[in-house]
Amino acid sequence: MESFYQHEGTLKWALLLLAFVIFALWETYYPRRDLVASTARRWSSHALLSFLCNTLAAWIFRVSAVALAAASHHGLLNRGAIPFPVRCIMAVLLLDLLRYGQHYMYHAVSVLWRVHQVHHADPDYDWSTSLRFHPGEVLLSQGIYLTAIVILSPPAAAVLFLELADIAQNIFVHANVALPQWIDAPMRRFLITPDMHRIHHSVERSDQNTNFGTIFPWWDKLFGTYRRHPLAGDRMQVGLDEVGIKQGVSLLGMLTGPWTSYNSSRGESTYVQGNGSQEGNQEAQEKEALVKSL
């Protein structure tokens, strides 16, 4: 089993390449919506940003979550009395819940939103959006994740499964594809779908403050942050109103945006769980009434 974990990097790259081929082809021939920015520039900028983030994370942390889990022997889940399958299930659920909580806080706390908004500032929405995260967010998230691994000491097999599932799911939910309703609706019971997560990338503030989940939709439904449809319906736009197309696809803009070019701020004082800011609540109610009247 240890030799299997040594191929973790190969497995991740192979899955990433496979997911890229599947969803890039799907988007090209059957897109969910028309794109507004240059695909070549977006994809190249996102790929370079992802390469920079992964390089920094590997250089700073020097250990993967799977290797750390394999070497941890004194955490909360490392108990012989708990059957191995149960420990695996608990580990996957707890770590996915952790990611939900992190994502929630990136929207609720102003200083965290400043780095997370780089992900939301994409003027389009396709598989490459899954690569678009600021290095500050990647390093902070990975640090918290590795700390959780030390505390929990989950089975390495469960961590590897979650890492691989996260790669595939991250590309899937950001893909510019549409599932038939007869597939999307039942799938939402146990997996986040592209149409569900796309709502989170809406320009509407109240839409952005919903659907925080990474893999499973249960946390959003449990904590009241689930939204089935965007306020604008099929007219929904993605991105941030305050960030233009040229600014949104610039690699330099993505790196410096939290401090210079992006002018978006939000925080705990105006945040309401599941509905966005207090200012946005009134606007949301007005728009919901307008949508119902159409």
N, C-alpha and C positions, 0 to 999 in steps of 0.2 A: 504493500500500500504506500509506503514512503517513496518508493521509486515512481509511483504514479503521481504523487504530489510534485515531484521534481519536474514533471512535464506541464505544470500549471500554466506557464507562460505560453507554451505551444498551443495548448487547448484554448486559451483565451484569444490568441491571435487568429487561430483557425475559425473559431466561432464568430469573431468580429468580421473576418473576411467573408464568411458564408452569409451572415446577416446583411452585410453591405451589398453583396451581389443580388440577394433576393429582393431587398426592399428598394434598392436603386433601380432595378429593372421594373419592379412593380410601379414605382412612382413615375418612371419615365413614360410608360405606356398606359397606365390607368391612374392618373393623378387625382387626388381628392379635390384640389383647388389649384387655380393658376398661381404661379409664383411671380413676384414683382421685381426681384433683384437678380443680378447675374449669378447663375448657378455655379459657374466655374470659379468666380471670385469667392462666393460664400463657402463652397466646399474646400477650396484651398486654404482660406483663412481659418476655417474651423479645424481642418486637419493640422495646421501648424500650431494652433492654440492648444489642441489636444496633445500633440507631441511635446510641447513645452511643459504642460501640466504633468504629464506622465514622467517626463525626465526629471523634473524637480522633485516629484513625490518619491521616485525611486532613489534619488540621490540623498534626500533628507531622511527618509524613514529606513531605507536599507533592508527592509524585511516586508514580505507580503503578509496579508491577513491569514492566508492558508498556512504558511510556514510558522507564523506566530501561534496559531491555534494548535498546530501539531506539537509545538514545544511547550505549551501551557498545560500545567497539571494540577493547579490549585484553585481553579475558578468555581463559580457557583454551580455550573452544570457538570463539573467533573466529579460526579458521584456514582459510585458503583451500584448503589441501590436503585438508580434510575435506569431503566432499560435503554440501550443504545438508540433504537428507533425513536423513542420518546425524547431523548436528549437532542436528537437531530431536528425533530419537528419544533421543539421549544426554541432551539437556536435560530432556526430560519425565521420563526415568527417574531422573536424578540429583536433580532437584528433588522428585520424589515420595519418593525415598529419604531426602532431607533431612527431609521432613515426618514420615516414619516415625521417624527418629532423634529429632526434637524430641518427638514424642509419647511415645516410650519414656522420655526423660529427665524429662518432666513427671510420670511415675509413679515414677521411680527416685530422684529428688532431692526431699527433704522440702520445701524452700522452694518449689520449682516445683509440687509437688503441692498446696500450699495454695491456689494460684490456680486450678489445673486442676480441683480437686475441685468447683468451682462448676458445671462442666459435668456432672459425675457426680451431683450432688445433686438433679437433677430427679426427682421421685417418679414421673413418667410418662416415656414414650418415644414421641415422634412427630416429625413434620417440624420442629416449632418447636424441638426440642432442638438442631437444627443451628445455631440463632441464639444459643444460650446459652453464652457464653464471657465470662470476666471481662476487663475492659479491660486489666489487667496482662498477661494471657496474650496477648491480641491484639496489643498493642504490642511485646512481646518477640518473638513469633513473626514479626511483620511486619519487625521490624528485622533479625532473622537471615536472613529470606528475601531482603530487599533486598540485604543484604551478599553473599549467595550469588550473586545476579544480577550484581553488580559483578565478583565473582571469576570467574564462569563466562562472562559475556557471551554468554548463549544467544540464539538467534534470537528476535526479538520475536514471530514467528508461533507458535513453540512455547510461549512464556510465555502468550500470549493463549489458546491452545488449553487449556493446563493450568488457567488461571484459570477458564475457562468450564466445563471438565470438573469442576473442584473444586466449583463452585456446585451443579451438577446432582447430582453424586455425594454431596455432603454432605447434601443434603435426602433423596436416595434412601435412603442407608444408615440414616438416622435415622427413616424413615417407619414408621408403625405399620401395616405391611402384611406380607402373607405371600406369597411366591412358591411356586408348586407345586414339589415336590421335583425333578421332571424338568427344571425351569428353574434352580432354585437350585444344584443340584449341579454342572452343567457351567459355570454362570456363575462359580462360585467359582474356576475355573481362571485367569480373567483379570480379574475384577472383584470387589470386596467387595460382599456382598449385605446386606440389612437383618438377616436372621437371624444372619449372621456377626458383624456389628458390634454387634448387640444383646447378644451374650454379653459384650462388653467393658463394657457398662453394668450388668452383674449386680451385686447386692449382695455376692456372694462375692468376696473379695479375689483369689483365684487366677484367677477369670474375668476380673477387671479388668486383670490383668497379661498379657493375651493380646490378639491381634487389634488391633494398633496401626496398621495400614495406613490410608491415606487413600483411595487409588483402587485400587491394585493389591495383590493378596494375596501376591505373590511374596516380599516382604521378611519377612513373618511366617513363611512356610514356610522361607525360607532361614536365618533366625536363630533358629528354634525357638520362636517365640511364637504359632504358629497353634493355635487350638482349634476343633474341629469342632462340639462340642456343649457346652452349659453343664452344670455339675455337677448342678444340680437338675432338668435336663431341662425339660419343659413347665411345671414349677412355679417356674421361675426368676422372681425378683423383681428389679426395677431400682431404681437409686438408691443412697443410702448409708444404712446402718442408723442412723447417728448424727444424721441430719438428718430431721426430721419433715416432713409434707406442708405444713403452714402455713409453716414456715420455708423449705421448698424452693421455694415459688412466690412468695415475697416479693422484689420488686425490690431493696429495701433490704438484705434478707438476702443476696442474690447479690453486691451490691457490697461489703458489709462482712464477708461470711462468712470470707474467708481470715484475718481477724484477730480476729473476735469470736464469731460464732454457731456456726460449724462447728468441731467438735472432733475432726477427723481428722488424724492425722500418720503419715507413713511416710517412709522414706529408704533410702539405699544400704545401711545396716548390716543391714537385715532383708529386702532385696530379692533375689529369685532369679529370673533371667531365665525368663520363660514360665510360672512357677508361683506367683508372688507371694511373700509373706513366708515366712520360715522357720517362723514360728508357723502360718501358713496352710497350709503343705505337709502337716502331719500331719492337719489338719482336712480338707484336700482329699482325702487318701487315704482317710480314714474315710468321707467322703460318697460317693466314687466306689465304694467297696465296698458301701455301702448301696444306691446306685442299681442296681448289678449284681444285688443280691439281690432287688430288687423285681420 
